[in-house]
Amino acid sequence: MEPAAARVCAALAAGPRRIEALGGNDGPCLDRTLDVMRSRALIAEAEGGRLKLHQSLSFDGSGLQRIVPTRYLVTYTPVTDSTNRLAQSRSVPEPPLRRLVVAREQTGGRGRFDRSWESPAGGIWATVVDGRSRSPTAAWTDQLAMSLAVTDVAADIGVDALVKWPNDVVDPDGGKLAGVLAEATLAGGSVEHLCCGVGLNADIDPTSLPSGATSLRAHTGSIAPVALVARLLERYEAWQADPSATRDAWMDRSATLGRPVVVLQDEGRLTGTATDLGPDGELVVETDTGTTTVSPSAVRRLRHR
Ligand code: BT5
């Protein structure tokens, strides 16, 4: 699916909308995009001159195959323990092919430090496997790229989202909408391939999530998660292609920079103000005794004060 179609699809995830509300000033281009989407049974006319997602667009392997670019090999399963684990058990496609692993539910979803990640139906539990070799710094930037892609998708359906260091996406009240778990396979100091997992609380009642979590549905009402997937991939790739823009955008959309923070590490806690992001993803913190940098791999929890 081309980028404009992915954006339209995402914009319709939360329900029918008028064409004028789909954004973009690209009148004739948008018309062409909509015609193609109609012909592929991705969208249909709704009452009141609005557009809606076509009812045949299902959240399963065939629905995903219809919307994601053909360079993605799709592995869909209704239930698995962890899409990251499943992705790691499969072969790594030769670039530019990528693998997309999606589950409707995870029974053993995992976060950093093997923490558990609640993954009921209604979320987007997905892992992108990308076999390009890159530096550890670039792999870190790719993790930022996925967080930014989530904020883009949220914006498409009218939800303001910010990134929280090191790997969260939060709403303006600090509720956790999504987490990213990028797992790299290393060879000789460089990353051989990256499995970038994302858990996005999409169409989930937040009362069924751990405290501190929220969902897109809490902001928009019921939504169709499948409609967000192509846009998520498109934005992820766009940010990956421009690491310096990714860093800048991450800093612009950061809920953490400029804030007083408490950083919990194995060696104890650090209190100060977050002031910058280092080249390898370190958080720069000004404390009463000077400036310290904290590596993302060392931080257990970060609290905004
Ligand atoms: C993360 O870990 O935030 C990364 C989560 C990545 C999940 C995706 S789903 C697809 C792929 N397959 C996997 O197995 N994992 C990835 P971390 O920063 O460690 O946060 C974990 C903490 O978030 C938990 O200890 C809970 O406090 C909280 N939590 C658990 N489930 C949550 C949820 N659904 N929404 C928000 N917070 C949650």
Residues whose N, C-alpha, C, O or C-beta is under 5 A from the ligand:
A	BS01	BT5	S82 T83 N84 G108 G109 R110 G111 R112 R115 S116 W117 E118 W125 A126 N167 K176 G179 V180 L181 G197 V198 G199 P210 A213
